[in-house]
Amino acid sequence: MLKHLVLTVDYTTEWEQAMEQLPSLLQLLGTEDVTLTYVLQTHKRLHPDDTEGAANERLRRIGEKLSQSLGIKTDTRVLKGFVAQEVQALVKKLGADGVIACNRSHRAVKELFFGNTVLNLARMTKAPLLIIPVQDQPTSAEEEILFATDGSTASLNAQVLFEKLMSGKHTGRVVWVHSAEPEPADEATEQRINELAGRHPGVHRNVLIGRPVDQIIETITDTRPALTIMGKRGSTPIQEIMIGSTTEHVAAASPYPVLMIP
């Protein structure tokens, strides 16, 4: 599955709190190798302690702790520049399977419009992105994995990963939200969901009507899944950044981890 992930690090208490959820997620995704990275944002005024040497040492300590507790391989990289661009370049250079980032502003969907680091990553990413929010809700109720789909081809890669996880005997839930007015593709989407549930007895189905973001967030809040998986339509064009996709809005507002799969 996602054997090698790049973990973006910041030195806040919120990041540390969010990362308490990391070990179980790495085990769930079959991750064996984590590259920890910190980006010195040289376009901003740096703190006197924000040096390459100090960053390397902090990354090394975090990596050692992860390695000892999970038995995984860790490495570190200190970069300079704009976070989203540098992280994307590192993923490509290493051939990594995806990125992990902390979302410190999931409390309001409007935060998506203000453009923080993790949401810039969400808009730009061409690799899977695991977004872990600061946990101010009750912890996951069970190891259920949620797959939210709109029935489009953009969700097919997300479905492939979801089904791989289901073959590992996890329980799961498929959520499809459609509008009150029937669409030509609705019948094919419903058939695909029925076939998926037929292949995996532990998968529940939720077919809902309404605004996708609202219905998906409500389902996440009610069921408290260990992970929500959603497809993403590539990188978001500049002219659409202020609109954002359903997946980006859900990732911004979800109180539980979301994995975006391009």
ZIWO-V397138 format. One record per pair of residues at least 24 apart in sequence whose ideal C-beta (glycine too) atoms are under 10 Angstrom apart, sorted by the first residue. I is the first residue (numbers start at 1). GAP is how many residues later the second one is. If there is no record, write none. Layout:
i:I gap:GAP
i:I gap:GAP
//
This chain:
i:1 gap:27
i:1 gap:28
i:1 gap:29
i:1 gap:30
i:1 gap:31
i:1 gap:96
i:1 gap:97
i:1 gap:127
i:1 gap:160
i:1 gap:163
i:1 gap:164
i:1 gap:167
i:2 gap:24
i:2 gap:26
i:2 gap:27
i:2 gap:28
i:2 gap:29
i:2 gap:30
i:2 gap:31
i:2 gap:94
i:2 gap:95
i:2 gap:96
i:2 gap:97
i:2 gap:98
i:2 gap:125
i:2 gap:126
i:2 gap:128
i:2 gap:159
i:2 gap:257
i:2 gap:259
i:3 gap:26
i:3 gap:27
i:3 gap:28
i:3 gap:29
i:3 gap:30
i:3 gap:69
i:3 gap:70
i:3 gap:93
i:3 gap:94
i:3 gap:95
i:4 gap:27
i:4 gap:28
i:4 gap:29
i:4 gap:30
i:4 gap:31
i:4 gap:68
i:4 gap:69
i:4 gap:71
i:4 gap:87
i:4 gap:90
i:4 gap:91
i:4 gap:92
i:4 gap:93
i:4 gap:94
i:5 gap:24
i:5 gap:26
i:5 gap:27
i:5 gap:28
i:5 gap:29
i:5 gap:30
i:5 gap:31
i:5 gap:67
i:5 gap:86
i:5 gap:89
i:5 gap:91
i:5 gap:92
i:5 gap:93
i:5 gap:94
i:5 gap:95
i:5 gap:122
i:5 gap:123
i:5 gap:124
i:5 gap:125
i:6 gap:27
i:6 gap:28
i:6 gap:29
i:6 gap:30
i:6 gap:31
i:6 gap:69
i:6 gap:71
i:6 gap:81
i:6 gap:82
i:6 gap:84
i:6 gap:85
i:6 gap:87
i:6 gap:88
i:6 gap:90
i:6 gap:91
i:6 gap:92
i:6 gap:93
i:6 gap:94
i:6 gap:95
i:6 gap:121
i:6 gap:123
i:7 gap:24
i:7 gap:27
i:7 gap:28
i:7 gap:29
i:7 gap:30
i:7 gap:31
i:7 gap:52
i:7 gap:55
i:7 gap:56
i:7 gap:59
i:7 gap:67
i:7 gap:69
i:7 gap:80
i:7 gap:92
i:7 gap:93
i:7 gap:94
i:7 gap:95
i:7 gap:123
i:7 gap:125
i:8 gap:28
i:8 gap:29
i:8 gap:30
i:8 gap:31
i:8 gap:75
i:8 gap:76
i:8 gap:78
i:8 gap:79
i:8 gap:82
i:8 gap:91
i:8 gap:92
i:8 gap:93
i:8 gap:94
i:8 gap:109
i:8 gap:110
i:8 gap:113
i:8 gap:121
i:9 gap:27
i:9 gap:28
i:9 gap:29
i:9 gap:30
i:9 gap:46
i:9 gap:49
i:9 gap:50
i:9 gap:53
i:9 gap:54
i:9 gap:67
i:9 gap:69
i:9 gap:91
i:9 gap:92
i:9 gap:93
i:10 gap:28
i:10 gap:29
i:10 gap:73
i:10 gap:91
i:10 gap:92
i:10 gap:94
i:10 gap:107
i:10 gap:108
i:11 gap:27
i:11 gap:36
i:11 gap:38
i:11 gap:39
i:11 gap:43
i:11 gap:44
i:11 gap:47
i:11 gap:51
i:12 gap:90
i:12 gap:92
i:12 gap:122
i:13 gap:91
i:13 gap:121
i:14 gap:88
i:14 gap:89
i:14 gap:90
i:14 gap:91
i:14 gap:119
i:14 gap:120
i:14 gap:121
i:14 gap:122
i:15 gap:86
i:15 gap:87
i:15 gap:89
i:15 gap:117
i:15 gap:119
i:16 gap:46
i:16 gap:86
i:16 gap:118
i:17 gap:85
i:17 gap:87
i:17 gap:115
i:17 gap:116
i:17 gap:117
i:17 gap:118
i:17 gap:119
i:18 gap:82
i:18 gap:83
i:18 gap:84
i:18 gap:85
i:18 gap:86
i:18 gap:88
i:18 gap:113
i:18 gap:114
i:18 gap:115
i:18 gap:116
i:18 gap:117
i:18 gap:239
i:19 gap:43
i:19 gap:47
i:19 gap:81
i:19 gap:83
i:19 gap:113
i:19 gap:115
i:20 gap:112
i:20 gap:115
i:20 gap:119
i:21 gap:81
i:21 gap:111
i:21 gap:112
i:21 gap:113
i:21 gap:114
i:21 gap:118
i:21 gap:119
i:21 gap:205
i:21 gap:206
i:21 gap:235
i:21 gap:236
i:22 gap:44
i:22 gap:47
i:22 gap:48
i:22 gap:78
i:22 gap:80
i:22 gap:108
i:22 gap:110
i:22 gap:235
i:23 gap:43
i:23 gap:46
i:23 gap:47
i:23 gap:49
i:24 gap:46
i:24 gap:115
i:24 gap:116
i:24 gap:119
i:24 gap:202
i:24 gap:203
i:24 gap:233
i:25 gap:75
i:25 gap:105
i:25 gap:107
i:25 gap:201
i:25 gap:202
i:25 gap:232
i:25 gap:234
i:26 gap:40
i:26 gap:43
i:26 gap:44
i:26 gap:46
i:26 gap:74
i:26 gap:104
i:27 gap:43
i:27 gap:45
i:28 gap:115
i:28 gap:117
i:28 gap:137
i:28 gap:140
i:28 gap:142
i:28 gap:198
i:28 gap:199
i:28 gap:229
i:28 gap:231
i:29 gap:68
i:29 gap:69
i:29 gap:71
i:29 gap:99
i:29 gap:101
i:29 gap:132
i:29 gap:135
i:29 gap:136
i:29 gap:198
i:29 gap:230
i:30 gap:67
i:30 gap:134
i:30 gap:135
i:30 gap:138
i:31 gap:39
i:31 gap:41
i:31 gap:42
i:31 gap:66
i:31 gap:67
i:31 gap:69
i:31 gap:99
i:32 gap:38
i:32 gap:39
i:32 gap:40
i:32 gap:41
i:33 gap:39
i:33 gap:40
i:33 gap:41
i:33 gap:42
i:33 gap:61
i:33 gap:63
i:33 gap:64
i:34 gap:28
i:34 gap:29
i:34 gap:32
i:34 gap:33
i:34 gap:36
i:34 gap:38
i:34 gap:39
i:34 gap:40
i:34 gap:41
i:34 gap:42
i:34 gap:62
i:34 gap:66
i:35 gap:24
i:35 gap:28
i:35 gap:38
i:35 gap:39
i:35 gap:40
i:35 gap:41
i:35 gap:42
i:35 gap:55
i:35 gap:56
i:35 gap:59
i:35 gap:61
i:35 gap:64
i:36 gap:24
i:36 gap:25
i:36 gap:26
i:36 gap:27
i:36 gap:30
i:36 gap:38
i:36 gap:39
i:36 gap:40
i:36 gap:41
i:36 gap:42
i:36 gap:64
i:37 gap:38
i:37 gap:39
i:37 gap:40
i:37 gap:41
i:37 gap:42
i:37 gap:46
i:37 gap:49
i:37 gap:50
i:37 gap:53
i:37 gap:54
i:37 gap:57
i:37 gap:62
i:38 gap:24
i:38 gap:38
i:38 gap:39
i:38 gap:40
i:38 gap:41
i:38 gap:45
i:38 gap:48
i:39 gap:38
i:39 gap:39
i:39 gap:40
i:39 gap:41
i:39 gap:42
i:39 gap:43
i:39 gap:44
i:39 gap:45
i:39 gap:46
i:39 gap:47
i:39 gap:48
i:39 gap:51
i:39 gap:78
i:40 gap:38
i:40 gap:39
i:40 gap:40
i:40 gap:41
i:40 gap:43
i:40 gap:46
i:41 gap:38
i:41 gap:39
i:41 gap:40
i:41 gap:41
i:41 gap:42
i:41 gap:45
i:41 gap:76
i:42 gap:37
i:42 gap:38
i:42 gap:39
i:42 gap:40
i:43 gap:37
i:43 gap:38
i:43 gap:39
i:44 gap:38
i:51 gap:27
i:52 gap:26
i:52 gap:27
i:52 gap:28
i:53 gap:25
i:54 gap:24
i:55 gap:24
i:82 gap:35
i:82 gap:38
i:83 gap:33
i:83 gap:34
i:83 gap:35
i:83 gap:37
i:83 gap:38
i:84 gap:31
i:84 gap:33
i:84 gap:34
i:84 gap:35
i:84 gap:36
i:84 gap:37
i:84 gap:38
i:84 gap:39
i:84 gap:40
i:84 gap:41
i:85 gap:35
i:85 gap:36
i:85 gap:39
i:87 gap:30
i:87 gap:33
i:87 gap:34
i:87 gap:37
i:87 gap:38
i:87 gap:40
i:87 gap:42
i:88 gap:32
i:88 gap:33
i:88 gap:36
i:88 gap:37
i:88 gap:38
i:88 gap:39
i:88 gap:147
i:91 gap:34
i:91 gap:35
i:91 gap:36
i:91 gap:37
i:91 gap:38
i:92 gap:34
i:92 gap:35
i:95 gap:32
i:96 gap:31
i:96 gap:32
i:97 gap:30
i:97 gap:31
i:98 gap:27
i:98 gap:29
i:98 gap:30
i:98 gap:31
i:98 gap:32
i:98 gap:161
i:98 gap:162
i:98 gap:163
i:98 gap:164
i:99 gap:26
i:99 gap:28
i:99 gap:29
i:99 gap:30
i:99 gap:31
i:99 gap:32
i:99 gap:161
i:100 gap:28
i:100 gap:29
i:100 gap:30
i:100 gap:31
i:100 gap:32
i:100 gap:157
i:100 gap:159
i:101 gap:24
i:101 gap:28
i:101 gap:29
i:101 gap:30
i:101 gap:31
i:101 gap:150
i:102 gap:28
i:102 gap:29
i:102 gap:30
i:102 gap:31
i:102 gap:32
i:103 gap:28
i:103 gap:29
i:103 gap:30
i:103 gap:31
i:103 gap:148
i:103 gap:149
i:103 gap:150
i:103 gap:151
i:103 gap:152
i:103 gap:154
i:103 gap:155
i:104 gap:29
i:104 gap:30
i:105 gap:28
i:105 gap:29
i:105 gap:147
i:105 gap:148
i:106 gap:25
i:106 gap:26
i:106 gap:27
i:106 gap:28
i:106 gap:29
i:106 gap:30
i:106 gap:31
i:106 gap:111
i:106 gap:144
i:106 gap:145
i:106 gap:146
i:106 gap:147
i:106 gap:148
i:106 gap:149
i:106 gap:150
i:106 gap:152
i:107 gap:26
i:107 gap:27
i:107 gap:29
i:107 gap:145
i:107 gap:146
i:107 gap:148
i:108 gap:144
i:108 gap:145
i:109 gap:104
i:109 gap:105
i:109 gap:108
i:109 gap:135
i:109 gap:139
i:109 gap:140
i:109 gap:141
i:109 gap:143
i:109 gap:144
i:109 gap:145
i:110 gap:139
i:110 gap:142
i:110 gap:143
i:111 gap:141
i:111 gap:142
i:112 gap:129
i:112 gap:130
i:112 gap:131
i:112 gap:132
i:112 gap:133
i:112 gap:136
i:112 gap:137
i:112 gap:138
i:112 gap:139
i:112 gap:140
i:112 gap:141
i:113 gap:128
i:113 gap:129
i:113 gap:130
i:113 gap:131
i:113 gap:139
i:114 gap:138
i:115 gap:126
i:115 gap:127
i:116 gap:136
i:118 gap:133
i:118 gap:134
i:119 gap:122
i:119 gap:125
i:119 gap:129
i:119 gap:130
i:119 gap:132
i:119 gap:133
i:120 gap:116
i:120 gap:121
i:121 gap:130
i:121 gap:139
i:122 gap:110
i:122 gap:113
i:122 gap:114
i:122 gap:122
i:122 gap:123
i:122 gap:125
i:122 gap:126
i:122 gap:127
i:122 gap:129
i:122 gap:130
i:122 gap:136
i:122 gap:138
i:123 gap:109
i:123 gap:112
i:123 gap:113
i:123 gap:114
i:123 gap:115
i:123 gap:117
i:123 gap:118
i:123 gap:121
i:123 gap:122
i:123 gap:125
i:124 gap:110
i:124 gap:111
i:124 gap:112
i:124 gap:117
i:125 gap:107
i:125 gap:109
i:125 gap:110
i:125 gap:111
i:125 gap:135
i:125 gap:136
i:125 gap:137
i:126 gap:106
i:126 gap:108
i:126 gap:109
i:126 gap:136
i:127 gap:133
i:127 gap:134
i:127 gap:135
i:128 gap:29
i:128 gap:30
i:128 gap:33
i:128 gap:101
i:128 gap:104
i:128 gap:131
i:128 gap:132
i:128 gap:133
i:128 gap:134
i:129 gap:103
i:129 gap:118
i:129 gap:122
i:129 gap:129
i:129 gap:130
i:129 gap:131
i:129 gap:132
i:129 gap:133
i:130 gap:97
i:130 gap:99
i:130 gap:121
i:130 gap:127
i:130 gap:128
i:130 gap:129
i:130 gap:130
i:130 gap:131
i:131 gap:97
i:131 gap:117
i:131 gap:119
i:131 gap:120
i:131 gap:121
i:131 gap:123
i:131 gap:125
i:131 gap:126
i:131 gap:127
i:131 gap:128
i:131 gap:129
i:132 gap:95
i:132 gap:122
i:132 gap:124
i:132 gap:125
i:132 gap:126
i:132 gap:127
i:133 gap:118
i:133 gap:119
i:133 gap:120
i:133 gap:121
i:133 gap:122
i:133 gap:123
i:133 gap:124
i:133 gap:125
i:134 gap:121
i:135 gap:120
i:135 gap:121
i:135 gap:122
i:136 gap:119
i:137 gap:83
i:137 gap:84
i:137 gap:87
i:137 gap:117
i:137 gap:118
i:137 gap:119
i:138 gap:83
i:138 gap:86
i:138 gap:117
i:138 gap:118
i:139 gap:85
i:139 gap:87
i:139 gap:117
i:140 gap:83
i:140 gap:84
i:140 gap:85
i:140 gap:86
i:140 gap:87
i:140 gap:116
i:140 gap:117
i:141 gap:81
i:141 gap:82
i:141 gap:83
i:141 gap:84
i:141 gap:85
i:141 gap:115
i:142 gap:28
i:142 gap:29
i:142 gap:81
i:142 gap:82
i:142 gap:83
i:142 gap:84
i:143 gap:26
i:143 gap:27
i:143 gap:28
i:143 gap:29
i:143 gap:82
i:143 gap:83
i:143 gap:84
i:144 gap:26
i:144 gap:27
i:144 gap:28
i:144 gap:29
i:144 gap:58
i:144 gap:59
i:144 gap:60
i:144 gap:79
i:144 gap:80
i:144 gap:81
i:144 gap:82
i:144 gap:83
i:144 gap:84
i:145 gap:25
i:145 gap:26
i:145 gap:27
i:145 gap:28
i:145 gap:29
i:145 gap:57
i:145 gap:58
i:145 gap:80
i:145 gap:81
i:145 gap:82
i:145 gap:83
i:145 gap:84
i:145 gap:114
i:146 gap:26
i:146 gap:27
i:146 gap:28
i:146 gap:29
i:146 gap:58
i:146 gap:60
i:146 gap:70
i:146 gap:73
i:146 gap:74
i:146 gap:77
i:146 gap:78
i:146 gap:79
i:146 gap:80
i:146 gap:81
i:146 gap:82
i:146 gap:83
i:146 gap:84
i:146 gap:108
i:146 gap:110
i:146 gap:112
i:147 gap:25
i:147 gap:26
i:147 gap:27
i:147 gap:28
i:147 gap:29
i:147 gap:46
i:147 gap:49
i:147 gap:56
i:147 gap:78
i:147 gap:80
i:147 gap:81
i:147 gap:82
i:147 gap:83
i:147 gap:84
i:147 gap:112
i:147 gap:114
i:148 gap:25
i:148 gap:26
i:148 gap:27
i:148 gap:28
i:148 gap:29
i:148 gap:58
i:148 gap:64
i:148 gap:65
i:148 gap:67
i:148 gap:68
i:148 gap:69
i:148 gap:71
i:148 gap:72
i:148 gap:77
i:148 gap:80
i:148 gap:81
i:148 gap:82
i:148 gap:83
i:148 gap:98
i:148 gap:99
i:148 gap:102
i:148 gap:110
i:149 gap:25
i:149 gap:26
i:149 gap:27
i:149 gap:28
i:149 gap:40
i:149 gap:43
i:149 gap:44
i:149 gap:47
i:149 gap:63
i:149 gap:67
i:149 gap:80
i:149 gap:81
i:149 gap:82
i:150 gap:25
i:150 gap:26
i:150 gap:27
i:150 gap:28
i:150 gap:35
i:150 gap:39
i:150 gap:62
i:150 gap:66
i:150 gap:80
i:150 gap:81
i:150 gap:83
i:150 gap:95
i:150 gap:96
i:150 gap:97
i:151 gap:25
i:151 gap:26
i:151 gap:27
i:151 gap:32
i:151 gap:34
i:151 gap:35
i:151 gap:36
i:151 gap:37
i:151 gap:38
i:151 gap:39
i:151 gap:40
i:151 gap:41
i:151 gap:42
i:152 gap:33
i:152 gap:37
i:152 gap:79
i:152 gap:81
i:153 gap:78
i:153 gap:80
i:154 gap:76
i:154 gap:77
i:154 gap:78
i:154 gap:79
i:154 gap:80
i:154 gap:91
i:154 gap:93
i:154 gap:107
i:154 gap:108
i:155 gap:34
i:155 gap:37
i:155 gap:74
i:155 gap:75
i:155 gap:76
i:155 gap:77
i:155 gap:78
i:155 gap:92
i:155 gap:106
i:156 gap:36
i:156 gap:75
i:156 gap:105
i:157 gap:72
i:157 gap:74
i:157 gap:75
i:157 gap:104
i:157 gap:105
i:158 gap:70
i:158 gap:71
i:158 gap:72
i:158 gap:73
i:158 gap:74
i:158 gap:89
i:158 gap:101
i:158 gap:102
i:158 gap:103
i:158 gap:104
i:159 gap:33
i:159 gap:34
i:159 gap:37
i:159 gap:70
i:159 gap:72
i:159 gap:102
i:160 gap:69
i:160 gap:71
i:160 gap:101
i:161 gap:68
i:161 gap:70
i:161 gap:98
i:161 gap:100
i:162 gap:34
i:162 gap:38
i:162 gap:41
i:162 gap:65
i:162 gap:66
i:162 gap:67
i:162 gap:68
i:162 gap:69
i:162 gap:97
i:162 gap:99
i:163 gap:33
i:163 gap:36
i:163 gap:37
i:163 gap:40
i:165 gap:35
i:165 gap:61
i:165 gap:62
i:165 gap:64
i:166 gap:30
i:166 gap:31
i:166 gap:33
i:166 gap:34
i:166 gap:35
i:166 gap:36
i:166 gap:37
i:167 gap:32
i:167 gap:33
i:169 gap:31
i:169 gap:33
i:170 gap:30
i:170 gap:32
i:170 gap:33
i:170 gap:56
i:170 gap:57
i:171 gap:29
i:171 gap:30
i:171 gap:31
i:171 gap:32
i:171 gap:33
i:171 gap:54
i:171 gap:55
i:172 gap:24
i:172 gap:25
i:172 gap:28
i:172 gap:30
i:172 gap:31
i:172 gap:32
i:172 gap:33
i:172 gap:53
i:172 gap:55
i:172 gap:57
i:173 gap:24
i:173 gap:29
i:173 gap:30
i:173 gap:31
i:173 gap:32
i:173 gap:33
i:173 gap:46
i:173 gap:47
i:173 gap:50
i:173 gap:52
i:173 gap:55
i:174 gap:26
i:174 gap:29
i:174 gap:30
i:174 gap:31
i:174 gap:32
i:174 gap:33
i:175 gap:29
i:175 gap:30
i:175 gap:31
i:175 gap:32
i:175 gap:33
i:175 gap:37
i:175 gap:40
i:175 gap:41
i:175 gap:43
i:175 gap:44
i:175 gap:45
i:175 gap:48
i:175 gap:50
i:175 gap:53
i:175 gap:55
i:176 gap:29
i:176 gap:30
i:176 gap:31
i:176 gap:32
i:176 gap:33
i:176 gap:36
i:176 gap:39
i:176 gap:40
i:177 gap:29
i:177 gap:30
i:177 gap:31
i:177 gap:32
i:177 gap:33
i:177 gap:34
i:177 gap:35
i:177 gap:36
i:177 gap:37
i:177 gap:38
i:177 gap:39
i:177 gap:41
i:177 gap:42
i:177 gap:69
i:178 gap:29
i:178 gap:30
i:178 gap:31
i:178 gap:32
i:178 gap:34
i:178 gap:37
i:179 gap:30
i:179 gap:31
i:179 gap:32
i:179 gap:33
i:180 gap:29
i:180 gap:30
i:181 gap:28
i:211 gap:35
i:211 gap:38
i:212 gap:33
i:212 gap:34
i:212 gap:35
i:212 gap:37
i:212 gap:38
i:213 gap:31
i:213 gap:32
i:213 gap:33
i:213 gap:34
i:213 gap:35
i:213 gap:36
i:213 gap:37
i:213 gap:39
i:213 gap:40
i:214 gap:35
i:214 gap:36
i:214 gap:39
i:215 gap:35
i:216 gap:30
i:216 gap:31
i:216 gap:33
i:216 gap:34
i:216 gap:37
i:216 gap:38
i:216 gap:42
i:217 gap:32
i:217 gap:33
i:217 gap:35
i:217 gap:36
i:217 gap:37
i:217 gap:38
i:217 gap:39
i:220 gap:30
i:220 gap:33
i:220 gap:34
i:220 gap:35
i:220 gap:36
i:220 gap:37
i:220 gap:38
i:221 gap:32
i:221 gap:33
i:221 gap:34
i:221 gap:35
i:223 gap:33
i:224 gap:31
i:224 gap:32
i:225 gap:29
i:225 gap:31
i:225 gap:32
i:225 gap:33
i:226 gap:30
i:226 gap:31
i:227 gap:29
i:227 gap:30
i:227 gap:31
i:227 gap:32
i:228 gap:26
i:228 gap:28
i:228 gap:29
i:228 gap:30
i:228 gap:31
i:228 gap:32
i:229 gap:28
i:229 gap:29
i:229 gap:30
i:229 gap:31
i:229 gap:32
i:230 gap:24
i:230 gap:28
i:230 gap:29
i:230 gap:30
i:230 gap:31
i:231 gap:29
i:231 gap:30
i:231 gap:31
i:232 gap:27
i:232 gap:28
i:232 gap:29
i:232 gap:30
i:233 gap:29
i:234 gap:28
i:235 gap:27
//
